[in-house]
Amino acid sequence: MTGKLINVLIRDEQISMALYWSQVYLQHDSAWIPILKRALEANPANNRIRFKMAYQYDIYLRKPFEALPWYREFLKYLTPETEKLYYSALQVPYSEYAKNRIKEISGNRNK
């Protein structure tokens, strides 16, 4: 199953489907991390993968400090195309969500 998921994830036009099914089958566990890393190696231009990596660490694995570098990488490689992406659950742009999470996580580190 994992091999098939990686192949689907690598193709940009099917990334949303792969992300959905990965969440269903992997139940948001750490098995998702190597899949995202592999997808990013195969397609480093796909900045959405960096955001998904950050979100996976931050929300599903509850490791926000491990998410920080991924949110920062996402913002570093922000393009006009990825700037338009919206996090549909909150109706907020990925870039805005990433900036807010960086502030929140960094603020918690200083406490």
Helices and strands as residue ranges (DSSP letters): H 2-10, G 12-14, H 15-26, H 32-42, H 47-55, I 56-60, H 64-76, H 80-83, E 86-87, E 92-93, H 94-109
